[in-house]
Each structure stands twice: as C-alpha cells, then as structure tokens.
Amino acid sequence: MAAMTIRNIDEALKRKLRIRAATHGRSMEDEARAILRAVLASEDPVTVPLGEAIQRRFSALGGVELPDIVREPIRDVELDG
C-alpha cells in the first residue's frame, strides 16, 4: 500500500481532523483515509459543460440586458500581388 505525507496543514484544520477522528473513534490517519474514500467515491464522473456550470452558478442573480452592438458589414480584402 502506498504512503502519503501531507505537509503544511494549518493548526485549525489539524484540530478539526483530530476532533472528527475522536468522534468516530479513529486515529487521525484513519479519519483522513475515510474522508478521502468518501469524497472520491461520491465524485460524479460526468463533468458539467462550462456554460451550464456558469449558468447554474449565476442564475439566482438574474439576467442583464446587453445592448445590441452596431457592426459594419464585412469588407472585401484587396490583395496586391
């Protein structure tokens, strides 16, 4: 089985992990393993398209009306050669 070391964990996070581990009657290492297992098992392998994710995130804010952009017709390109 592979070993992993996680460095630079702030004290508040370490304290929360210690409390959570004690609540579940596990060591901190076992608790971290259980957290990883639970999170990765529930991960949805289907990714949401970017546009849909943006729409979901901001739909509660309401929409905005953007002004029409006045554009010029496409001009022919003259190539001197």
MMTF fields as JSON, N, C-alpha, C and O atoms, coordinates in Angstrom:
{
  "mmtfVersion": "1.0.0",
  "mmtfProducer": "UNKNOWN",
  "numBonds": 323,
  "numAtoms": 324,
  "numGroups": 81,
  "numChains": 1,
  "numModels": 1,
  "chainsPerModel": [1],
  "groupsPerChain": [81],
  "chainIdList": ["A"],
  "bondAtomList": [4, 2, 8, 6, 12, 10, 16, 14, 20, 18, 24, 22, 28, 26, 32, 30, 36, 34, 40, 38, 44, 42, 48, 46, 52, 50, 56, 54, 60, 58, 64, 62, 68, 66, 72, 70, 76, 74, 80, 78, 84, 82, 88, 86, 92, 90, 96, 94, 100, 98, 104, 102, 108, 106, 112, 110, 116, 114, 120, 118, 124, 122, 128, 126, 132, 130, 136, 134, 140, 138, 144, 142, 148, 146, 152, 150, 156, 154, 160, 158, 164, 162, 168, 166, 172, 170, 176, 174, 180, 178, 184, 182, 188, 186, 192, 190, 196, 194, 200, 198, 204, 202, 208, 206, 212, 210, 216, 214, 220, 218, 224, 222, 228, 226, 232, 230, 236, 234, 240, 238, 244, 242, 248, 246, 252, 250, 256, 254, 260, 258, 264, 262, 268, 266, 272, 270, 276, 274, 280, 278, 284, 282, 288, 286, 292, 290, 296, 294, 300, 298, 304, 302, 308, 306, 312, 310, 316, 314, 320, 318],
  "bondOrderList": [1, 1, 1, 1, 1, 1, 1, 1, 1, 1, 1, 1, 1, 1, 1, 1, 1, 1, 1, 1, 1, 1, 1, 1, 1, 1, 1, 1, 1, 1, 1, 1, 1, 1, 1, 1, 1, 1, 1, 1, 1, 1, 1, 1, 1, 1, 1, 1, 1, 1, 1, 1, 1, 1, 1, 1, 1, 1, 1, 1, 1, 1, 1, 1, 1, 1, 1, 1, 1, 1, 1, 1, 1, 1, 1, 1, 1, 1, 1, 1],
  "groupList": [{"groupName": "MET", "atomNameList": ["N", "CA", "C", "O"], "elementList": ["N", "C", "C", "O"], "formalChargeList": [0, 0, 0, 0], "bondAtomList": [1, 0, 2, 1, 3, 2], "bondOrderList": [1, 1, 2], "singleLetterCode": "M", "chemCompType": "L-PEPTIDE LINKING"}, {"groupName": "ALA", "atomNameList": ["N", "CA", "C", "O"], "elementList": ["N", "C", "C", "O"], "formalChargeList": [0, 0, 0, 0], "bondAtomList": [1, 0, 2, 1, 3, 2], "bondOrderList": [1, 1, 2], "singleLetterCode": "A", "chemCompType": "L-PEPTIDE LINKING"}, {"groupName": "THR", "atomNameList": ["N", "CA", "C", "O"], "elementList": ["N", "C", "C", "O"], "formalChargeList": [0, 0, 0, 0], "bondAtomList": [1, 0, 2, 1, 3, 2], "bondOrderList": [1, 1, 2], "singleLetterCode": "T", "chemCompType": "L-PEPTIDE LINKING"}, {"groupName": "ILE", "atomNameList": ["N", "CA", "C", "O"], "elementList": ["N", "C", "C", "O"], "formalChargeList": [0, 0, 0, 0], "bondAtomList": [1, 0, 2, 1, 3, 2], "bondOrderList": [1, 1, 2], "singleLetterCode": "I", "chemCompType": "L-PEPTIDE LINKING"}, {"groupName": "ARG", "atomNameList": ["N", "CA", "C", "O"], "elementList": ["N", "C", "C", "O"], "formalChargeList": [0, 0, 0, 0], "bondAtomList": [1, 0, 2, 1, 3, 2], "bondOrderList": [1, 1, 2], "singleLetterCode": "R", "chemCompType": "L-PEPTIDE LINKING"}, {"groupName": "ASN", "atomNameList": ["N", "CA", "C", "O"], "elementList": ["N", "C", "C", "O"], "formalChargeList": [0, 0, 0, 0], "bondAtomList": [1, 0, 2, 1, 3, 2], "bondOrderList": [1, 1, 2], "singleLetterCode": "N", "chemCompType": "L-PEPTIDE LINKING"}, {"groupName": "ASP", "atomNameList": ["N", "CA", "C", "O"], "elementList": ["N", "C", "C", "O"], "formalChargeList": [0, 0, 0, 0], "bondAtomList": [1, 0, 2, 1, 3, 2], "bondOrderList": [1, 1, 2], "singleLetterCode": "D", "chemCompType": "L-PEPTIDE LINKING"}, {"groupName": "GLU", "atomNameList": ["N", "CA", "C", "O"], "elementList": ["N", "C", "C", "O"], "formalChargeList": [0, 0, 0, 0], "bondAtomList": [1, 0, 2, 1, 3, 2], "bondOrderList": [1, 1, 2], "singleLetterCode": "E", "chemCompType": "L-PEPTIDE LINKING"}, {"groupName": "LEU", "atomNameList": ["N", "CA", "C", "O"], "elementList": ["N", "C", "C", "O"], "formalChargeList": [0, 0, 0, 0], "bondAtomList": [1, 0, 2, 1, 3, 2], "bondOrderList": [1, 1, 2], "singleLetterCode": "L", "chemCompType": "L-PEPTIDE LINKING"}, {"groupName": "LYS", "atomNameList": ["N", "CA", "C", "O"], "elementList": ["N", "C", "C", "O"], "formalChargeList": [0, 0, 0, 0], "bondAtomList": [1, 0, 2, 1, 3, 2], "bondOrderList": [1, 1, 2], "singleLetterCode": "K", "chemCompType": "L-PEPTIDE LINKING"}, {"groupName": "HIS", "atomNameList": ["N", "CA", "C", "O"], "elementList": ["N", "C", "C", "O"], "formalChargeList": [0, 0, 0, 0], "bondAtomList": [1, 0, 2, 1, 3, 2], "bondOrderList": [1, 1, 2], "singleLetterCode": "H", "chemCompType": "L-PEPTIDE LINKING"}, {"groupName": "GLY", "atomNameList": ["N", "CA", "C", "O"], "elementList": ["N", "C", "C", "O"], "formalChargeList": [0, 0, 0, 0], "bondAtomList": [1, 0, 2, 1, 3, 2], "bondOrderList": [1, 1, 2], "singleLetterCode": "G", "chemCompType": "PEPTIDE LINKING"}, {"groupName": "SER", "atomNameList": ["N", "CA", "C", "O"], "elementList": ["N", "C", "C", "O"], "formalChargeList": [0, 0, 0, 0], "bondAtomList": [1, 0, 2, 1, 3, 2], "bondOrderList": [1, 1, 2], "singleLetterCode": "S", "chemCompType": "L-PEPTIDE LINKING"}, {"groupName": "VAL", "atomNameList": ["N", "CA", "C", "O"], "elementList": ["N", "C", "C", "O"], "formalChargeList": [0, 0, 0, 0], "bondAtomList": [1, 0, 2, 1, 3, 2], "bondOrderList": [1, 1, 2], "singleLetterCode": "V", "chemCompType": "L-PEPTIDE LINKING"}, {"groupName": "PRO", "atomNameList": ["N", "CA", "C", "O"], "elementList": ["N", "C", "C", "O"], "formalChargeList": [0, 0, 0, 0], "bondAtomList": [1, 0, 2, 1, 3, 2], "bondOrderList": [1, 1, 2], "singleLetterCode": "P", "chemCompType": "L-PEPTIDE LINKING"}, {"groupName": "GLN", "atomNameList": ["N", "CA", "C", "O"], "elementList": ["N", "C", "C", "O"], "formalChargeList": [0, 0, 0, 0], "bondAtomList": [1, 0, 2, 1, 3, 2], "bondOrderList": [1, 1, 2], "singleLetterCode": "Q", "chemCompType": "L-PEPTIDE LINKING"}, {"groupName": "PHE", "atomNameList": ["N", "CA", "C", "O"], "elementList": ["N", "C", "C", "O"], "formalChargeList": [0, 0, 0, 0], "bondAtomList": [1, 0, 2, 1, 3, 2], "bondOrderList": [1, 1, 2], "singleLetterCode": "F", "chemCompType": "L-PEPTIDE LINKING"}],
  "groupTypeList": [0, 1, 1, 0, 2, 3, 4, 5, 3, 6, 7, 1, 8, 9, 4, 9, 8, 4, 3, 4, 1, 1, 2, 10, 11, 4, 12, 0, 7, 6, 7, 1, 4, 1, 3, 8, 4, 1, 13, 8, 1, 12, 7, 6, 14, 13, 2, 13, 14, 8, 11, 7, 1, 3, 15, 4, 4, 16, 12, 1, 8, 11, 11, 13, 7, 8, 14, 6, 3, 13, 4, 7, 14, 3, 4, 6, 13, 7, 8, 6, 11],
  "groupIdList": [1, 2, 3, 4, 5, 6, 7, 8, 9, 10, 11, 12, 13, 14, 15, 16, 17, 18, 19, 20, 21, 22, 23, 24, 25, 26, 27, 28, 29, 30, 31, 32, 33, 34, 35, 36, 37, 38, 39, 40, 41, 42, 43, 44, 45, 46, 47, 48, 49, 50, 51, 52, 53, 54, 55, 56, 57, 58, 59, 60, 61, 62, 63, 64, 65, 66, 67, 68, 69, 70, 71, 72, 73, 74, 75, 76, 77, 78, 79, 80, 81],
  "secStructList": [7, 7, 7, 7, 7, 7, 7, 7, 7, 7, 2, 2, 2, 2, 2, 2, 2, 2, 2, 2, 2, 2, 2, 6, 6, 7, 7, 2, 2, 2, 2, 2, 2, 2, 2, 2, 2, 2, 2, 2, 2, 1, 7, 7, 1, 1, 7, 7, 7, 2, 2, 2, 2, 2, 2, 2, 2, 2, 4, 4, 4, 7, 7, 7, 7, 7, 7, 7, 7, 7, 7, 7, 7, 7, 7, 7, 7, 7, 7, 7, 7],
  "xCoordList": [0.85, 0.0, 0.895, 1.938, 0.497, 1.292, 1.173, 0.154, 2.22, 2.223, 2.194, 2.719, 1.573, 1.48, 1.706, 1.188, 2.476, 2.722, 2.119, 2.346, 1.35, 0.759, 1.413, 1.314, 2.073, 2.798, 2.01, 1.078, 2.409, 1.882, 0.372, -0.327, -0.125, -1.533, -1.633, -0.916, -2.523, -2.618, -3.226, -3.921, -2.949, -3.336, -4.844, -5.311, -5.613, -7.074, -7.604, -8.48, -7.078, -7.505, -7.087, -7.85, -5.893, -5.4, -6.267, -6.579, -6.652, -7.502, -8.87, -9.395, -9.445, -10.742, -10.645, -11.547, -9.557, -9.364, -9.227, -9.782, -8.493, -8.309, -9.652, -9.942, -10.474, -11.786, -12.696, -13.374, -12.703, -13.549, -13.122, -13.967, -11.823, -11.316, -11.739, -12.169, -11.619, -12.012, -13.508, -13.93, -14.308, -15.756, -16.103, -17.039, -15.346, -15.602, -14.785, -14.866, -14.0, -13.213, -12.086, -11.77, -11.482, -10.406, -9.184, -9.252, -8.074, -6.866, -7.027, -7.905, -6.178, -6.236, -5.954, -6.579, -5.024, -4.694, -5.881, -6.196, -6.537, -7.717, -8.846, -9.568, -8.988, -10.044, -9.767, -10.678, -8.528, -8.165, -8.42, -8.903, -8.097, -8.335, -9.834, -10.247, -10.647, -12.101, -12.684, -13.584, -12.165, -12.634, -12.312, -13.173, -11.086, -10.699, -11.557, -12.015, -11.768, -12.571, -13.994, -14.536, -14.602, -15.979, -16.095, -17.023, -15.163, -15.216, -14.996, -15.721, -14.015, -13.706, -14.734, -14.916, -15.404, -16.442, -17.685, -18.398, -17.956, -19.164, -18.943, -19.879, -17.72, -17.411, -18.145, -18.079, -18.837, -19.582, -18.618, -18.008, -18.465, -17.509, -17.938, -17.11, -19.227, -19.707, -19.495, -20.021, -18.738, -18.5, -19.578, -20.068, -19.929, -20.936, -20.25, -19.169, -20.858, -20.264, -20.082, -20.887, -19.031, -18.678, -19.821, -20.12, -20.461, -21.56, -22.69, -23.25, -23.028, -24.092, -23.692, -24.521, -22.442, -21.961, -22.034, -22.424, -21.663, -21.729, -23.176, -23.486, -24.063, -25.477, -26.05, -26.767, -25.75, -26.236, -25.729, -26.466, -24.463, -23.843, -24.454, -24.644, -24.764, -25.193, -26.667, -27.106, -27.446, -28.848, -29.668, -30.619, -29.321, -30.072, -29.903, -30.725, -28.857, -28.617, -29.507, -29.626, -30.125, -30.956, -30.125, -28.898, -30.809, -30.122, -29.893, -30.336, -29.207, -28.985, -29.266, -29.093, -29.689, -29.921, -28.689, -28.303, -28.09, -26.924, -27.384, -28.257, -26.804, -27.21, -26.732, -25.727, -27.486, -27.054, -25.795, -25.643, -24.911, -23.667, -23.845, -24.162, -23.638, -23.74, -22.458, -21.354, -22.624, -21.452, -21.494, -22.558, -20.334, -20.228, -20.241, -19.813, -20.734, -20.684, -19.236, -18.334, -19.033, -17.693, -17.217, -17.945, -15.998, -15.416, -14.592, -14.0, -14.562, -13.702, -12.251, -11.923, -11.404, -9.977, -9.325, -9.514, -8.565, -7.851, -6.41, -5.695, -6.007, -4.644, -3.864, -4.214, -2.818, -1.953, -0.842, -0.151, -0.678, 0.357, 0.883, 1.773],
  "yCoordList": [-1.175, 0.0, 1.238, 1.252, 2.254, 3.471, 4.335, 4.321, 5.075, 6.023, 7.431, 7.685, 8.343, 9.721, 10.635, 10.389, 11.681, 12.677, 13.99, 14.427, 14.617, 15.917, 16.94, 16.841, 17.908, 18.922, 20.232, 20.452, 21.078, 22.445, 22.494, 23.292, 21.645, 21.699, 22.68, 22.555, 23.653, 24.639, 23.997, 22.983, 24.604, 24.03, 23.886, 22.918, 24.83, 24.754, 23.517, 22.82, 23.252, 22.079, 20.793, 19.829, 20.789, 19.618, 19.354, 18.205, 20.418, 20.285, 19.708, 18.834, 20.202, 19.687, 18.208, 17.428, 17.83, 16.424, 15.57, 14.473, 16.068, 15.33, 15.132, 14.044, 16.195, 16.112, 15.147, 14.316, 15.269, 14.388, 12.93, 12.04, 12.688, 11.326, 10.774, 9.624, 11.58, 11.132, 10.839, 9.88, 11.662, 11.453, 10.108, 9.434, 9.724, 8.464, 7.298, 6.177, 7.567, 6.503, 5.993, 4.803, 6.896, 6.511, 7.373, 8.414, 6.911, 7.739, 8.834, 8.756, 9.848, 10.916, 10.357, 10.77, 9.429, 8.827, 8.048, 8.156, 7.262, 6.514, 7.459, 7.199, 8.54, 9.51, 10.183, 10.347, 10.57, 11.183, 10.2, 10.587, 8.938, 7.903, 7.758, 7.636, 7.772, 7.648, 8.854, 8.707, 10.04, 11.252, 11.163, 11.426, 10.797, 10.663, 9.62, 9.84, 8.491, 7.424, 7.915, 7.667, 8.606, 9.083, 10.138, 10.104, 11.062, 12.137, 11.59, 11.949, 10.736, 10.22, 9.21, 9.059, 8.519, 7.57, 8.299, 7.788, 9.482, 10.217, 11.17, 11.829, 11.244, 12.163, 11.735, 10.575, 12.675, 12.41, 12.414, 13.445, 11.282, 11.246, 12.067, 12.386, 12.415, 13.208, 14.679, 15.184, 15.352, 16.768, 17.592, 17.24, 18.672, 19.58, 20.505, 21.021, 20.723, 21.669, 23.048, 23.466, 23.744, 25.019, 26.022, 26.657, 26.177, 27.14, 26.839, 27.749, 25.564, 25.163, 25.412, 25.841, 25.151, 25.396, 26.878, 27.245, 27.726, 29.179, 29.613, 30.408, 29.091, 29.451, 29.037, 29.817, 27.834, 27.378, 28.274, 28.627, 28.628, 29.418, 30.806, 31.295, 31.446, 32.842, 33.059, 34.208, 32.009, 32.175, 32.867, 33.582, 32.669, 33.297, 34.812, 35.514, 35.318, 36.763, 37.49, 38.714, 36.765, 37.389, 37.72, 37.624, 38.11, 38.397, 39.883, 40.709, 40.198, 41.595, 41.719, 40.767, 42.877, 43.15, 43.832, 44.91, 43.218, 43.806, 44.559, 44.087, 45.717, 46.477, 45.778, 45.067, 46.006, 45.48, 46.204, 47.404, 45.478, 46.07, 46.39, 45.513, 47.654, 48.063, 47.642, 47.983, 46.911, 46.408, 46.865, 47.118, 46.962, 47.294, 46.001, 44.958, 46.066, 44.853, 44.46, 45.296, 43.211, 42.716, 43.348, 43.394, 43.825, 44.448, 43.42, 42.521, 43.565, 42.708, 43.087, 44.264, 42.102, 42.338, 42.434, 41.571, 43.484, 43.652, 43.202, 43.724, 42.246, 41.74, 42.234, 41.931, 42.988, 43.459, 42.437, 42.091, 41.974, 40.98, 40.876, 40.061],
  "zCoordList": [0.0, 0.0, 0.0, 0.654, -0.718, -0.839, 0.414, 1.104, 0.685, 1.8, 1.229, 0.146, 1.97, 1.52, 2.715, 3.804, 2.506, 3.542, 3.083, 1.955, 3.963, 3.647, 4.564, 5.787, 3.977, 4.754, 4.803, 4.029, 5.721, 5.853, 6.081, 5.457, 6.969, 7.361, 8.519, 9.512, 8.39, 9.469, 10.719, 10.645, 11.843, 13.136, 13.285, 13.885, 12.752, 12.869, 12.14, 12.652, 10.961, 10.198, 10.91, 10.964, 11.443, 12.173, 13.407, 13.718, 14.101, 15.285, 14.9, 15.59, 13.792, 13.337, 12.975, 13.28, 12.328, 11.97, 13.225, 13.296, 14.21, 15.466, 16.174, 16.671, 16.216, 16.872, 16.119, 16.724, 14.788, 13.974, 14.137, 14.232, 14.17, 14.35, 15.707, 15.804, 16.744, 18.084, 18.142, 18.788, 17.469, 17.437, 16.804, 17.234, 15.787, 15.096, 15.661, 15.159, 16.705, 17.324, 16.437, 16.448, 15.669, 14.756, 15.012, 15.666, 14.481, 14.507, 13.455, 12.596, 13.529, 12.53, 11.138, 10.161, 11.05, 9.756, 9.192, 8.006, 10.05, 9.601, 9.195, 8.233, 9.927, 9.605, 8.266, 7.456, 8.029, 6.749, 5.612, 4.548, 5.834, 4.823, 4.552, 3.398, 5.607, 5.451, 4.71, 3.883, 5.013, 4.326, 2.836, 1.996, 2.512, 1.103, 0.391, -0.73, 1.051, 0.451, 0.183, -0.894, 1.144, 0.991, -0.106, -0.914, -0.127, -1.122, -2.523, -3.45, -2.682, -4.014, -4.506, -5.714, -3.598, -4.0, -4.488, -5.351, -3.949, -4.317, -5.479, -5.933, -5.959, -7.049, -8.315, -8.722, -8.925, -10.147, -11.325, -11.61, -12.021, -13.125, -14.334, -15.188, -14.42, -15.547, -15.221, -14.229, -16.045, -15.809, -16.49, -17.562, -15.859, -16.398, -17.393, -17.108, -18.553, -19.5, -18.868, -18.036, -19.262, -18.648, -18.694, -17.682, -19.839, -19.963, -19.001, -18.389, -18.865, -17.952, -16.503, -15.699, -16.163, -14.8, -14.46, -13.352, -15.406, -15.184, -15.01, -14.123, -15.855, -15.755, -14.404, -13.778, -13.948, -12.638, -11.517, -10.597, -11.616, -10.552, -10.417, -9.303, -11.548, -11.512, -11.825, -11.873, -12.039, -12.42, -11.336, -11.649, -10.087, -8.999, -8.97, -8.381, -9.594, -9.601, -10.594, -10.535, -11.492, -12.522, -13.739, -13.723, -14.787, -16.037, -16.228, -15.43, -17.28, -17.665, -19.155, -19.917, -19.545, -20.953, -21.52, -21.068, -22.485, -23.134, -24.375, -25.102, -24.617, -25.805, -27.078, -27.084, -28.153, -29.449, -29.88, -29.651, -30.495, -30.977, -32.456, -33.26, -32.801, -34.193, -34.896, -34.471, -35.956, -36.671, -38.123, -38.688, -38.693, -40.111, -40.904, -40.408, -42.142, -42.962, -43.257, -43.212, -43.551, -43.861, -45.164, -46.155, -45.138, -46.332, -47.084, -46.488, -48.397, -49.212, -48.972, -48.817, -48.944, -48.755, -50.128, -50.985, -50.319, -51.584, -51.382, -50.527, -52.165, -52.075, -53.279, -54.42, -53.03, -54.115, -54.289, -53.331, -55.47, -55.606, -56.915, -57.159]
}
